[in-house]
Amino acid sequence: MITVHDLMRESGVAFGTSGARGEVTAMTDRVCYGYTRGFLAYMAEQGDFSQAMRVALAGDLRPSTPRILSACAKAISDSGGVAEFCGFVPTPALALHAFAEKIPSLMVTGSHIPADRNGIKFYRPGGELLKSDEPGMSRQSLDLGSDKFDASGALVSAEPLPAVTDVETAYRRRYIDHFGAGSLAGKRIGVYQHSAVGRDLLADILRELGAEIALLGRSDVFIPVDTEAIRPEDIRLAQEWAAEGGFDAIVSTDGDSDRPLLSDEAGNWLRGDVLGILCAARVGATSVVTPVSSSTALERDGRFPRCRRTRIGSPYVIAGMTEELAAGSEVVCGFEANGGFLLGSDISGANGTTSALPTRDALLPILAVLTAGGQSVSAQTAALPQRFTFSDRISPFPAAKSQWVFEQLLDGDDTAKLALQTRLFGEFAGPAQTVDLTDGVRTQFAGGTIIHIRGSGNAPELRCYTEAASVAVAEEANHKALGVIRAMTGVTKQV
């Protein structure tokens, strides 16, 4: 017998704010089976799983996903549950179904990370696993007898996945009903499909809402589109498509289609936090919860009575939303800098009430902006307070190096921290004024520039977020800040 914690340490497949993630070679059947058994044991302990209960599962389009799904389905069966395979669908479509049915669920996805990695995201019957659930999950005991797996960790007797349960229809209907048939009539939209699992569903919904669409960039090879650190080739493609296609906007999502990408008519991709502010305004939010990495344009906008900042990661945003609901806020929502939008309250739509969906969703923010009363996407962004953010990363960046960087940045008292920040970044950012340690090190400088350094919670990366009064300054500060970190650590390799 071993515990989930032992399995985590043995395999190197870590469990964190986005579930379990690791290299595909490390995510053997044995590891994925063990994580799923541990999850269901914890759910049973919490009263959220019992014998013969259905457990919904789905996956993205990575080559490794079908094998991992099979291992998870076998674990569900061996735990006494019934695997309900929902196909290769967006994470929020799976979540919407499982929340409505009040059953546990899991999504096999690595989100935006490259195809040599994958992951499993776990859901309670009513929402995501939170940080407070991690200790309970980690201490679960597992029986991974050698008779179940061969020497490579592969299942000796894998079971085929069951017939697909349709969850896309309800997800599609949610947005057709909310926005109303014909709400995109007269719009011409480009759909960048790449390898996103929701690429066809997104196109179908846009058509049903009345848009004329053009399908762009479909790929049979997995492309790691990160909505928070958009690849230069995707920036170039969008601008070329916009110049040639006469689009009102170009839309896309990340790999598991829970994070949105939306461009204006010139092919300029919107930052996820800008998209979040626009969507929050459209749903009439009275309380908005977002991580510290999101733009301060949220508070400067002035339309939201309450704004709450959290650590980075949807579990932290959800915890903040729960507290806002408990405090009596009428319409609560959250968003992340990657664009994922979380709806904490029921809201009114064109054809009745649209239920809360407290997990990352890509469709609501995309459609909320596209249906905004005749205003172009660029006009909507121009009306916001003009604060601009930029993010990039050093990848790969060893975890030990990240730890060393933060030991340097956090050394000493507040005065010493400010002095160090000024010494490192002051040449291009000015004197450091304040340091926020909510998540990583976020420093505001006298000229208005913000530099935020943190380690990734689910990949060997060091991320840098910057904010300034112009795009050029935010981008330049980001590149220079990462240059400082590279010089400090000697990590120059980039993929």
NUKOLKE-462823 format. One record per atom (N, C-alpha, C): y, z, x. Coordinates in pm, whole numbers, plus 50000, padded with zeros to 5 digits. Each point is the difference from the previous one (the first is absolute). Layout:
BEGIN
YZX/...
% end
This chain:
BEGIN
498795000050084/501215000049916/501255000050087/500974991749964/501295000250066/501085000149892/501235002450040/501104999949904/500774986950012/500854997349903/500884988450008/500875000950125/500455012050032/500805001950121/499214996150124/498735003850006/499164996250112/499874984850009/499814993749884/499854985549996/501294993150046/501125005749961/501304994750042/500135000550152/499645011450057/500135001850144/498994991350076/498804999049946/498934992450064/500284985049999/500564995049889/500184985649984/501364995050047/500985008850000/501364995750029/500714993849882/499354999949883/500604994849878/500755011549933/501314999850012/500805011449955/500234999649850/500245011849943/500345001149860/501425005549991/500864992849926/501405004449991/500634995749870/501324997450005/500754997449878/499614987149930/499334991050069/499554987649936/498484999549991/499355011449999/498545000549994/499404999050138/498794994350006/499314998350128/500304986250055/500364999350128/500244987150064/499505000150142/499524988550044/499544998850137/499584986050033/499554998250124/499494987050040/498734996849923/499824987349967/498834996049921/498715003850071/499984998950132/498795003550074/499665014849988/501045008349979/499765014449984/499685003649855/500444991649906/499755002749858/498624994449961/498985006150056/498634996049971/499635004049857/498884994949952/499525004149867/499875015249994/499505005750107/499795014650003/501315007549981/501054995550068/501305006649991/500604998349860/499954987849948/500594997549868/499215007049890/498695000150013/499145007349907/500335014950005/500145005450122/500285014350015/501335004049942/501034991950023/501315003049943/499955000049847/499294990549944/499934999149853/499235011649943/498895003950066/499265011849953/500885012550007/500775001150108/500875011650014/501095000349894/500574988449970/501024998849896/499445004549865/498824995249965/499425003449869/499565014749994/499555005450112/499665014250003/501265008449976/501104995850059/501265007149979/500474998549856/499864987949943/500374997849861/499155008849907/498715001250030/499125008549918/500455014650008/500385004250118/500495013650022/501255002749918/500834989649983/501265001149927/499834997749849/498764996849957/499754997349859/500374985949958/500174990950098/500414986449972/498874989850015/498775004750025/498864991150009/498745007549959/499154993249925/498745006049957/498934989249994/498765004349984/498874990749997/500194989449892/499634987650034/500054988449912/501434995449969/500985005650070/501384995949979/500274986850073/500794991449939/500394987650065/501005002850112/499894992150106/500975000250109/500394985550025/501284996849980/500484986350014/500274996850147/499674987850041/500294995850136/500384985250004/500854996650095/500464986350015/500364997950146/500384987650036/500314997450139/500964988550019/500474998550125/500894989050036/499184988550060/500664990450064/499344987750043/499634999850149/499955011450065/499565000450140/498524996650010/499574994050108/498584996650016/499075012149994/500485011650044/499145011950004/499925007349866/500854996449905/500105007649875/498705000049918/499324988649979/498785000349918/498935009650055/499825000250132/499015009150057/500375014549974/501285003450019/500435013949979/499865003849853/500334990749910/499825002649856/498545003449968/499074992750061/498585002649975/499615013950046/500505004150115/499705013550050/500585010649907/501224997849950/500635009449907/499235000749868/499554988349950/499244999749875/498695007750014/499354998650116/498755007450024/500275015050002/501135004150060/500365014250003/500265005349860/500644991949916/500265004249861/498685002149927/499094990550016/498695001049934/499245012250049/499985002350131/499275011450056/500655013349964/501264999649961/500695012349955/499775002749852/499274991149933/499735001849857/500984993049910/500924992050060/500984992849920/499574985849969/500854993049928/499764986149965/501144991850056/499674991250095/501044991650061/500474989449902/501314999349978/500594990049913/500854990850089/499454988350030/500684990850091/501054992149923/501255001050045/501134993649931/500464987350070/499244995650100/500294987350065/501005001250113/500514988650040/501004999350107/501354998449931/500675011349984/501205000849916/501045008850068/501254999549954/501045008750056/499675014949983/500385007850098/499805014549991/500595005849872/501244996549959/500545005949877/499254995849875/499344988450000/499204996049884/498785009149987/499375003050114/498885009650000/500475013749953/501135004650054/500515013349966/500365001049852/500644989849946/500385000049858/498765001949914/498934992850032/498745001149924/499395013950014/499885004750123/499345012850024/500785011749940/501334999650009/500815010649940/499815000249848/499974987949940/499834999249854/498645005349956/498984997250083/498635004249968/499705014250046/500935005850078/499845013650054/498745001350084/499824990450092/498855000250090/500494998850144/499225005150096/500384998150141/499924985250037/500694996350107/499954986250044/500274999250149/499644988750058/500294997750141/500234985250023/500914997250092/500384986350035/499704997750146/499214989750029/499714996550139/501094990350046/500865004750086/501124992050048/500585006150127/500504991550085/500785004450115/501474997049980/500364996049876/501394997049966/500544988950090/500995003250084/500704990050079/499474998750142/499055008550042/499584999950140/499034988550026/499814996050125/499174988250031/498565001149951/499344988549995/498664999249941/498935006850082/500295003550126/499015007350078/499965014849963/500825003849901/500035013549946/499854999549849/499575011149943/499905000949855/500145014549959/499865002849873/500175013649953/499465002049860/500005012549957/499615003649863/501065009549947/500594996549887/500985008649936/499365006449877/500115013249990/499325007549894/501005004949895/499564999649875/500825004649889/499275010249915/500705010649964/499555009149894/500034992649866/499415005749895/500104993649868/501434998349952/500945008050050/501374999049951/501034996350103/499584997050122/500994996750101/499434999950140/500874997650097/499584999550139/499585013750052/499134999950100/499775012350075/501285003650073/500345012650001/501225004550066/499685006950132/501025003250076/499775006950128/499275013149979/500275006649888/499345012849973/498504998549976/499544987749974/498574997649978/499234997950130/500704996950107/499324996250124/499085011050055/500425012750003/499085010350051/498725000949918/500124999449868/498825000849914/499064988450020/500544988250019/499184988250028/499325001450136/500755004650100/499495000450137/498845009850019/499965010849920/498965010250022/498714997249924/499924989049924/498784997149924/498834997150094/498845005749967/498794997950080/499284987449955/499434992950097/499354987249972/498584999950056/499094994149925/498644997750047/499884985050028/500104996450127/499934985950039/498714997750076/498885002549933/498684999050062/499774986750069/499285000250110/499764988050079/499194989549924/499315004249892/499214990449924/500884990249922/501285003349980/500894991549922/500634988850082/500105001950132/500754990850086/499204996250123/500264987950052/499364996250125/500835004850118/499614996250119/500675005250119/501464995850009/500364988949936/501394995450004/500865006349892/499385008049913/500745006249890/500004991849873/499224989149997/499914991649880/499005005949902/500264998549870/499075004749898/498674992850013/498925007749990/498664994150004/499734992349872/500435005649887/499804993349870/501314999849923/500794989550022/501264998449929/499724995149859/500895003449907/499864995849862/501074989649968/499664989949919/501024990349961/501075006549913/501204994950006/501065005149914/499724996249855/500355008649905/499784996849859/500934989049952/499764995249879/500864989749940/501435005349991/500974990850007/501415003850005/500515004749864/500685011350000/500755004749883/501424994650010/500494993749895/501334994050001/501095010649991/500825001150104/501175008949995/501304992250012/499904987150029/501214992050017/500714997449867/499244998649892/500624996849871/500985010849957/499605012650012/500895011049960/501235000750089/499814997450129/501125000250094/500974988649970/499474988249973/500834988649962/500765002849871/499295005449902/500595002749869/501135010350011/499855009350090/501025010550020/501364993650025/500044989750083/501284994150039/500464988949906/499084993149938/500404990549898/500645007449883/499405011149960/500545007949890/501325006750038/500095004950123/501215007350038/501224990750006/499844988450063/501174991350020/500164989749888/498934996449931/500094990949888/499814985450040/499224992849918/499764985950025/501334992550006/500114991150098/501224992150014/501105006650079/499785012150050/501075007250070/500364993550134/499154991250051/500314992850124/500204985149976/500224996349875/500244985849969/501214994950077/499844988150059/501104994150077/499995003950147/499155009450040/499925004150139/498964991650075/500314996650122/499054993250088/499675009550113/498735003850008/499575010550093/498944994650096/500195002450128/498974997150100/499095012050016/498694997850002/499035010850016/499294998350134/500365008550096/499364999850132/498675007449986/498904992650001/498715005749966/499285006350119/500144994450118/499245003750121/498605005049963/499645012450035/498665005149968/500075012349911/501095001449925/500165011649911/498974999649888/499415011549970/498955000349898/500554997049860/501285002549977/500604997449870/500744986949990/499744990850092/500804987750008/499914991549874/498804998649944/499854991749879/500505007349876/499775013049995/500475007949886/501534999949993/500665001550114/501464999650004/500504986649947/499394989150044/500414986849954/499794998549850/498875004949950/499704999149856/501045007449917/500385012050044/500975008049925/501364993249997/500424994650113/501284992950004/499994988149904/498894992749996/499904988749906/500095004949857/499275010849969/499995005049862/501375005049958/500815004350095/501365004549969/500984988349993/499504987950024/500824988349979/500564993350123/499675005250120/500554994250122/499274987250038/500734991050066/499384988850070/499685005050140/498764998250045/499635005550130/499484989250094/500105002950128/499404991750104/499195009250090/498754996250026/499115008150083/500204996250146/500185010150086/500364997850139/499085007950094/499624993950111/499395007250112/498695006949974/499164994749912/498705006349973/499124999050124/499265010750029/499175000450121/498615005249968/499004993950063/498635005049990/499705010250110/500925001450093/499895009850108/500955011549969/499555012450020/500845011649966/501245000450089/501165001449936/501295000950069/500595013849975/500275007650105/500525013749983/501505000249972/500384997749875/501415000149961/500445014549975/500925004650081/500545013649988/501394999249941/500175005049879/501294999049931/501075008650064/499615008750092/500965008850066/500384995150139/499214991150053/500284994050131/499604985249989/500874992249935/499674986249965/499934991450127/498944992350009/499774991750119/501084989150012/500414996650121/501004989350018/499594987049932/498704996750004/499574987549938/500175000449848/499865011849938/500205001149856/501484999349963/500855004950088/501454998649979/500384985250005/499474993050099/500314985850016/499444991849883/498755002849962/499384992549890/500805001249871/500425012349967/500735002049875/501304992049999/500704999950111/501274992750006/499774984949992/498924995150062/499684985849992/499604996249857/499165008149938/499584997249863/501205000149905/500895009650019/501185001049912/500894987650015/500184995350122/500854988350024/499404987449937/498674999449997/499334988149949/499715000749850/499805012249948/499455001249866/500975002949888/501225003850031/500965003149894/499575011649913/499495010650062/499475011449926/501105010149964/499805006949888/500825011649968/499585011950084/498745000150042/499465010750083/498624995850051/499545006850104/498634998650048/499395013849993/498755001049952/499365013049982/498665000350071/499605012050038/498695002050063/499685014849996/498855003650057/499595014050013/499265001650132/499675012450033/499155002450116/498544997449961/499065003450088/498614996349982/499355005249874/500255012649963/499395005549878/500954999949882/501144993050017/500944997249891/500555012349930/500295010450080/500715011549944/501415001450057/500344991350097/501355000050057/500594986149981/501244999149952/500594986949968/500804993950113/500114986949994/500984992650078/500764991149903/501315000150010/500854991849914/501154994850084/500224987049993/501154994250071/501064995749900/501224998550049/501054994249917/499874984750003/500954993249941/499914985549987/500124992750133/500495006950104/500094993950132/498785003050087/499045007349944/498805003250076/500135012150089/500995008649972/500175012450076/499195011049932/499015005550069/499185010549942/500825012649980/499895006349882/500665012749974/499225011250067/500725009750052/499355012150048/499395007549881/498915006950024/499315006949892/500835010749933/500865006950078/500815010549939/501124994249915/500514988350035/500984993249916/499354996049867/498814994450009/499244996349881/499735012349913/499705011350064/499755012449927/501215004949924/501184999350061/501225004249932/500274991249878/499854987050018/500234990749888/499035002649885/498735002750033/499015002649896/500275013449932/500365010150078/500295013249942/501144999049899/500994991750032/501124998149906/499524993049873/499134990150012/499514992649884/499175008849907/499265009650054/499185008749913/500775012049950/501275001250039/500835011049952/499655013450059/499655000350127/499565012450063/501105010650001/499615012249965/500905011450013/499695008250125/498824997750056/499605006850123/499214990350085/500424998250126/499344990850091/499525007750123/498744997950036/499415006750115/499634989350102/500405002050125/499724990150103/499975006850137/499264994550095/499965006150133/501324999150075/500095007750107/501225000450080/500304986650066/499014991250012/500214987150066/500724989849914/500155002849870/500684990549911/501525000650020/500654989049965/501444998650019/500805010649924/501095004550062/500905009549934/500854993249893/499814986849981/500654993349888/499575006149867/498845006449996/499535006649878/501005010249952/500385009350086/500955010449962/501414994349979/500374990350083/501334994149990/500174991949872/498894995249943/500064991649880/500625007549882/499655012749984/500645008349899/499434999249859/498974991649979/499454998649864/498915010049967/499545007650099/498845008549980/500405014750011/499855007649891/500435014150002/499325008350108/498714996950028/499275007850100/499304990550098/500175002850130/499314992650105/499315010250091/498704998450021/499245009350082/499354992550116/500095005750120/499424994050120/498735007550041/499014992250050/498735005950040/499564994550135/498875004750048/499334993950113/499484986349958/499624991950099/499534986449972/498545000349955/499714992749893/498654999449945/500025002549851/499254991949926/500045001249854/499575013849949/499055007250066/499695013449949/501205009449999/500874998750099/501205008450003/500974996049888/500124986949978/500884995349893/499465004849864/498704999149981/499405004349874/500205015049979/499835007850106/500235014549987/501445002749959/500944992750059/501415001649963/500264995849857/499364989349954/500154995549862/499465010549903/498875006050036/499415010449915/500975011749983/500665003650109/500975011049993/501214996249916/500434987450008/501134995549919/499644999949851/498794995949969/499555000349860/499935014349949/499505009050084/499905014149960/501385006149978/501014994650070/501375005049986/500704994349878/499334990649930/500554994949876/500734986850009/499904993250115/500664986950011/499394990249900/500844991949940/499564991649889/499214987850045/500544992350095/499304988150051/499905001550152/498785002350046/499765002650142/499284988150061/500474995650115/499304989550074/500125002950148/499244992650077/500075001250145/499804986450063/500464998650123/499714987750074/499975003250147/499424990850076/499925001450144/500744988650067/500275001550129/500704989550073/499174987350009/498695001149978/499154988149998/500064992749866/500745005349902/500194993549872/499095004749889/498915007250034/499105005049896/500755009049902/499904997149872/500765007349897/499045008349916/500365012649977/499155009349926/500745004549874/499394997949886/500635003449872/499415013149950/500825010449995/499515013149963/500125003349853/500744992149923/500255002649859/499684987649918/499685002149873/499904988849907/501424994449978/500094986749986/501294993749976/499874989949886/501124996349943/500014990449890/500034985850054/499184991349938/499974986050037/500344991249881/499884986950019/500344990549894/499105001549879/498775004650022/499025001049891/499375013749991/500815010550016/499485013649988/500125007750129/499155010050013/500075009250114/499114995250114/500535000450120/499234997250122/499685013250066/498725002450022/499565013150049/500335002050147/500095012550040/500215003650140/498844994650085/500314996650124/498984995850096/500395005850136/499595012650025/500465007050121/499214996350125/500014987350032/499464995050127/500794987650036/499924995550125/500774988450041/499684987849914/501054993049957/499834988049919/500984989650050/499544987450008/500864989250046/500664992349887/499354999449883/500484991149895/501275005049931/500085013049971/501175005049927/501294997150074/500135003050129/501284997050067/500304985150010/498994991850025/500234985550007/500554994949867/499325003549890/500374994749869/501285006249948/500265012750034/501245006449955/501224992750055/499944995750125/501144993150060/500094985649949/498874993449985/500024986049955/500494998549857/499815010349918/500404999249858/501345006649972/500775002750105/501255007449983/501134991249948/499994997449870/501114994249925/500844989350063/499404989750054/500774988850049/500615001850137/499865011650060/500555002250134/499034994850106/500534992850099/499144995750110/499575012050082/498964998150078/499535010850087/501085003850100/500674990150058/501035003050100/501185007449938/500354996949875/501105006949934/499655014649976/498775002649965/499585014049977/500055008050128/499574994250111/500045007550126/501435001750049/500844990049976/501405000950045/500765011049927/499555003549878/500695010349922/499665014250045/499005001450087/499625013350049/500905004350115/500085013050027/500715004650121/499404993050122/500854995050086/499534991650109/499545008150121/498805005249985/499285006350111/498764991550026/499724997750127/498924990850034/498995007050090/498734997649970/498935006350077/499174989350069/499325004250105/499104991250073/498885008750056/498794994750003/498895007650057/499164991050087/499435006050103/499094992950089/499085010550061/499114995550087/499005009250053/499554995450138/499425009250073/499274996650122/498535001549965/499244989350014/498605000149962/499214991350097/498925005150059/499485013549983/500815010250080/499975012349953/500695011050066/499105012249990/499395004350109/499025010949994/500575012749940/499175007149922/500445012349936/500485010350102/499355000450116/500415009550103/501414997150049/500344987150008/501364996450040/501015004249894/499634998149871/500905004449891/500275014950012/498945007750023/500155014550012/500945003450116/499854993150111/500865002650115/501464996849968/500234988749932/501374996249964/500655011049917/499285005249901/500605009949912/500185013550070/499165002950094/500215012150080/501324999150076/500314987950051/501274998250070/501195000849904/499874993249886/501134999349906/500295013449933/498985008549990/500165012749928/500195011950093/500124997450127/500115011050096/501395006449992/500015013349996/501265007350004/500575003349863/501185006650001/500655003849875/500754988049942/500725002249889/500694989049932/501004993150092/500735007850078/500994994250091/499324991250104/498865004750051/499274992250100/499444987149940/499535000849877/499464987949933/501094989549983/501185004449956/501114990649982/500434993950133/500015008250103/500384995050133/499004989650049/498725002549977/498984990550042/500124986949924/500215000849867/500154988049920/501214991850046/501085006950033/501194993050050/499714993350133/499265007150085/499694994450132/499104987649987/499035000549909/499064989049985/500614988049928/500735002749892/500434989349911/501524998449989/500755009150061/501455000349981/500734987850049/499444993150099/500684988250056/500244989449893/499074998949903/500184989949895/500175006149861/499765013249984/500115006249868/501135010149989/500525004650114/501055010149998/499425014150009/500845010349996/499525013850009/499125003949880/498935007350027/499125004849892/500695011349925/499924999649865/500665010149917/499025009549934/498934994649942/499015008549931/498614994750029/499015009149999/498604996350017/499215005749883/499264991349931/499175003849886/498544998950044/499245011149989/498615000350046/499025000249883/500444995249884/499114999749883/498724992350030/500134988850071/498844991950035/500354991950124/499525004450114/500434993850124/501385005050038/500754991850070/501355003750045/500994989549947/500855004249907/500984991049937/501395005050037/500724992050076/501285004250055/501134991449947/501075006649956/501214992849959/501025001050111/500614988450032/500974999350110/501414998249945/500995002950083/501405000549956/500474986849941/499474988850048/500444987149949/499364996249867/499145008849946/499354997249872/498594994550012/499574996950122/498654995050021/498995011549989/498854997149940/498905009649991/498804994150073/499375007950087/498784996150070/498905010049966/498894995049951/498905008649955/498734995650071/499415009050078/498784997250075/498875008649943/498864993849971/498845007649954/498724992550035/498915007650012/498694993950019/499434995649867/499244989150000/499354995549878/498905009849962/499835002149868/498955009049953/498664993349986/499944986750013/498724993349974/499684988850099/500744998950109/499714989750099/500585004650134/499474994950113/500525003950132/501314992850028/501055004549935/501314993650008/501105010750011/501094996350062/501225008049995/501024991849922/500545005949894/500944992849913/501435004750025/500924990549984/501425003050012/500724994349879/500775008349933/500824996049885/501465002050039/500834990049973/501425001550028/500824996449877/501175005749991/500924997349890/501404999250057/500794990349948/501374998350047/500814992749894/501274997250032/500904993649905/499844984949996/499174994450088/499744985549998/498574997450043/499484988549959/498654996150039/499904998850151/500994993850060/499964997550145/499945013050079/500815009849959/500025012850072/498685007449981/499465000049877/498735006849974/498874993950082/499974986650007/498954993350076/500165002250150/501224998950047/500255002050143/499655014350041/500405009849919/499705014050032/498495002350002/499284993549909/498555001649996/499374994850129/500374987950037/499414994050121/500345008350124/501245004850007/500395007950117/499305013650002/499855006249882/499325012949994/498554998650043/499334989549952/498604997950042/499944996750149/501024993350051/500064997550144/500095012850079/500775009749949/500105013050066/498635006950002/499294999449886/498685006449992/499034993250095/500044986750006/499104992950093/500295004150144/501275001250032/500375004050137/499535014450029/500095008749900/499565013950018/498515000950025/499234991649931/498545001549998/499254989950084/500664989050034/499304989550074/499104991549912/500085001849866/499194991949908/500774987449969/499554988850054/500714987449979/499184989849922/498685002049994/499154990449931/500325000049851/500064988249942/500304998649858/499074989549940/499475002949880/499164989949931/500644996749867/
% end
